């Protein structure tokens, strides 16, 4: 059973009333679960701030028409009674100079100047898999995050492995999927570029001659009731008509 939660996001008073009715206590001191009330960005930000604590993502009512089993009160009761399923999702670890990045969705390397492309070489486990690539950069995504920026570049999502999308390159390059135990390196032959992960507002400058290393992180994201975020019976208010 769960008793103490922390809520991130702009939760309305009606939701707070449902929290109290469920018997849950909102506490900033050692919460057992972080409830991310909002969209994917709220959940990702919560994972960045509290990487070791389980997360429960609940979408706002103004963006999602929820099916009966995913109404807020139902999900909160399941959380209180301990009947929500926990899934551990793959995360990425990025290493660059003295920077360490941790990502639930993706790590993004791209040109710092939109008027100029970057040049780089991609290697897996120390072996080059491309010649010099000219383009806007790379999107390296987990399966969970592959429905975001990765999908906008490739038009596909992945279910396993780690996806590598070549962003707006001069030559057509199909996306790659590397195994979870492989290591990706990006050698920058012409910058400048930037490096970031998920929705982190900070941008790390990258220059010519730099190397970025990306691999599966040792830890995993602990998400509760992932089905509430991926339910096909729920309807997204701002979704294109073809998704209904």
C-alpha positions as CSV (number, residue, x, y, z in Angstrom):
1,X,0.0,0.0,0.0
2,X,1.0,3.6,-0.6
3,X,0.4,6.5,1.8
4,X,2.7,9.4,1.0
5,X,2.9,11.0,-2.4
6,X,4.4,14.2,-3.9
7,X,2.5,15.9,-6.7
8,X,4.3,17.8,-9.6
9,X,2.5,19.7,-12.2
10,X,-0.5,22.1,-12.1
11,X,-3.1,19.8,-10.4
12,X,-6.5,21.5,-10.0
13,X,-8.4,21.6,-6.7
14,X,-10.8,18.9,-7.9
15,X,-7.8,16.5,-8.2
16,X,-6.5,17.4,-4.8
17,X,-10.0,16.6,-3.4
18,X,-9.8,13.2,-5.0
19,X,-6.3,12.7,-3.5
20,X,-7.7,13.3,0.0
21,X,-10.7,11.2,-0.6
22,X,-8.5,8.3,-1.6
23,X,-6.7,8.5,1.8
24,X,-3.3,9.5,0.3
25,X,-1.2,12.1,2.0
26,X,0.7,14.8,0.1
27,X,4.2,15.0,1.6
28,X,7.5,16.5,0.4
29,X,9.5,14.4,2.9
30,X,10.4,11.0,1.5
31,X,7.4,10.4,-0.8
32,X,6.8,6.9,-1.8
33,X,5.5,7.9,-5.2
34,X,5.7,11.0,-7.4
35,X,2.4,11.8,-9.1
36,X,3.1,13.7,-12.3
37,X,-0.1,15.5,-13.2
38,X,0.2,16.8,-16.7
39,X,1.6,15.5,-19.9
40,X,4.8,13.6,-20.9
41,X,6.9,16.6,-20.2
42,X,5.8,16.7,-16.6
43,X,6.5,13.0,-16.2
44,X,10.0,13.4,-17.7
45,X,10.8,16.3,-15.5
46,X,9.7,14.4,-12.5
47,X,12.0,11.5,-13.5
48,X,14.9,14.0,-13.8
49,X,14.3,15.5,-10.4
50,X,13.5,12.2,-8.5
51,X,15.2,9.4,-10.5
52,X,15.0,6.8,-7.7
53,X,11.3,7.2,-6.8
54,X,8.4,5.5,-8.6
55,X,6.3,7.8,-10.8
56,X,2.6,7.7,-11.6
57,X,1.7,9.8,-14.7
58,X,-1.8,11.2,-14.8
59,X,-2.9,13.3,-17.8
60,X,-4.9,16.5,-17.4
61,X,-8.6,16.4,-18.1
62,X,-8.4,19.2,-20.7
63,X,-6.1,17.2,-22.9
64,X,-7.4,13.6,-22.3
65,X,-10.9,12.1,-22.2
66,X,-10.3,9.2,-20.0
67,X,-11.9,5.8,-20.1
68,X,-13.7,4.5,-17.0
69,X,-10.8,2.4,-15.7
70,X,-8.4,5.4,-16.0
71,X,-10.5,8.0,-14.3
72,X,-8.4,9.9,-11.7
73,X,-10.3,8.5,-8.7
74,X,-9.9,4.9,-9.9
75,X,-6.2,5.2,-10.5
76,X,-5.6,6.9,-7.2
77,X,-7.5,4.1,-5.4
78,X,-5.4,1.6,-7.2
79,X,-2.3,3.5,-6.1
80,X,-3.4,3.6,-2.5
81,X,-4.2,-0.1,-2.4
82,X,-1.0,-1.1,-4.1
83,X,-2.6,-2.7,-7.1
84,X,-0.9,-0.6,-9.8
85,X,1.8,-2.5,-11.8
86,X,5.3,-1.2,-11.8
87,X,7.4,-1.3,-14.9
88,X,11.1,-0.6,-15.1
89,X,11.9,1.2,-18.3
90,X,15.2,1.5,-20.0
91,X,17.1,4.8,-19.6
92,X,20.1,6.2,-21.5
93,X,23.4,7.4,-20.2
94,X,25.4,10.0,-22.1
95,X,29.0,10.9,-21.3
96,X,30.7,14.0,-22.7
97,X,33.8,15.6,-21.1
98,X,32.8,16.0,-17.5
99,X,29.1,15.9,-18.2
100,X,26.9,12.9,-17.5
101,X,23.4,12.8,-18.9
102,X,20.5,10.6,-18.0
103,X,17.5,10.3,-20.2
104,X,14.1,8.5,-20.1
105,X,13.1,9.7,-23.6
106,X,16.1,10.7,-25.7
107,X,19.5,12.3,-26.0
108,X,19.7,15.0,-28.7
109,X,22.8,16.2,-30.5
110,X,22.3,18.9,-33.1
111,X,23.7,21.9,-34.8
112,X,24.1,25.0,-32.7
113,X,23.7,27.3,-35.7
114,X,20.6,26.6,-37.7
115,X,22.3,28.0,-40.8
116,X,25.1,25.5,-40.8
117,X,25.2,21.7,-40.6
118,X,27.4,19.7,-38.3
119,X,29.6,16.8,-39.5
120,X,30.2,13.7,-37.5
121,X,31.0,10.0,-37.6
122,X,28.9,7.4,-35.8
123,X,30.5,4.2,-34.3
124,X,29.1,1.2,-32.5
125,X,31.4,-0.5,-30.0
126,X,34.4,1.4,-31.4
127,X,33.7,0.4,-35.1
128,X,32.5,3.1,-37.5
129,X,29.1,2.4,-39.0
130,X,29.0,5.6,-41.1
131,X,31.3,7.8,-43.1
132,X,31.3,11.5,-42.3
133,X,27.6,12.5,-41.9
134,X,26.5,16.0,-42.8
135,X,23.2,17.2,-41.2
136,X,21.5,18.6,-38.2
137,X,22.5,15.9,-35.8
138,X,21.2,12.8,-34.1
139,X,18.3,11.8,-31.9
140,X,19.1,8.7,-29.7
141,X,15.9,7.4,-28.1
142,X,14.6,4.7,-25.8
143,X,11.5,2.6,-26.8
144,X,9.4,4.8,-24.4
145,X,10.7,8.0,-25.9
146,X,10.7,6.8,-29.6
147,X,7.2,8.1,-30.1
148,X,8.4,11.7,-29.7
149,X,11.2,13.4,-31.6
150,X,12.6,10.1,-32.9
151,X,9.3,9.4,-34.5
152,X,9.0,12.8,-36.0
153,X,12.3,12.2,-37.8
154,X,11.9,8.5,-38.8
155,X,8.1,8.1,-38.9
156,X,8.4,5.0,-36.8
157,X,8.7,4.0,-33.2
158,X,10.7,1.1,-31.7
159,X,9.7,-1.5,-29.1
160,X,13.2,-2.7,-28.0
161,X,16.8,-1.7,-28.3
162,X,18.0,1.9,-28.7
163,X,17.0,4.0,-31.7
164,X,19.4,6.3,-33.6
165,X,17.7,8.8,-36.0
166,X,19.8,10.9,-38.4
167,X,18.2,14.3,-38.4
168,X,17.9,16.1,-41.7
169,X,21.1,14.7,-43.3
170,X,22.3,15.6,-46.8
171,X,22.3,11.9,-47.8
172,X,19.4,9.6,-46.9
173,X,20.3,7.5,-43.9
174,X,17.9,5.0,-42.5
175,X,17.5,5.0,-38.8
176,X,19.5,2.4,-36.8
177,X,18.5,0.3,-33.8
178,X,21.4,-0.9,-31.6
179,X,21.2,-3.6,-28.9
180,X,20.9,-2.5,-25.3
181,X,24.4,-3.8,-24.5
182,X,26.1,-1.8,-27.3
183,X,27.9,1.6,-27.0
184,X,27.4,4.5,-29.4
185,X,30.1,7.1,-30.0
186,X,29.7,10.3,-32.0
187,X,32.9,12.0,-33.1
188,X,32.3,15.6,-34.2
189,X,34.4,16.5,-37.2
190,X,32.8,20.0,-37.5
191,X,30.8,22.0,-35.0
192,X,29.5,23.9,-33.3
193,X,26.7,21.8,-31.8
194,X,24.7,21.3,-28.7
195,X,23.9,18.3,-26.5
196,X,20.9,17.9,-24.3
197,X,18.5,15.2,-23.0
198,X,14.7,14.9,-22.6
199,X,13.2,18.3,-21.8
200,X,16.2,19.6,-19.8
201,X,16.4,23.3,-20.5
202,X,20.2,23.3,-20.3
203,X,22.3,23.0,-23.6
204,X,25.8,21.7,-23.5
205,X,28.1,23.2,-26.1
206,X,30.0,20.8,-28.4
207,X,32.9,21.7,-30.6
208,X,35.0,20.2,-33.4
209,X,37.0,17.2,-32.2
210,X,34.7,16.3,-29.3
211,X,33.4,12.8,-28.7
212,X,30.0,11.9,-27.2
213,X,29.4,8.4,-25.8
214,X,25.9,7.0,-25.2
215,X,24.8,3.7,-23.7
216,X,22.1,2.1,-21.7
217,X,22.1,3.4,-18.1
218,X,22.6,1.0,-15.2
219,X,19.5,2.2,-13.5
220,X,15.9,2.2,-14.8
221,X,12.9,4.4,-14.6
222,X,10.2,3.0,-12.2
223,X,6.8,3.9,-13.7
224,X,3.5,2.9,-12.3
225,X,0.4,2.2,-14.4
226,X,2.0,2.9,-17.7
227,X,-1.2,1.7,-19.3
228,X,-2.8,5.0,-18.3
229,X,-0.4,6.8,-20.6
230,X,-0.7,4.4,-23.5
231,X,-4.4,3.4,-23.4
232,X,-6.1,3.3,-26.8
233,X,-9.6,3.7,-25.2
234,X,-8.7,7.1,-23.8
235,X,-9.1,10.0,-26.2
236,X,-6.7,12.9,-26.6
237,X,-8.6,16.2,-27.0
238,X,-5.8,17.8,-29.0
239,X,-4.9,14.8,-31.1
240,X,-5.3,14.8,-35.0
241,X,-8.7,13.4,-36.1
242,X,-7.1,10.3,-37.7
243,X,-6.0,9.1,-34.2
244,X,-9.6,8.8,-33.0
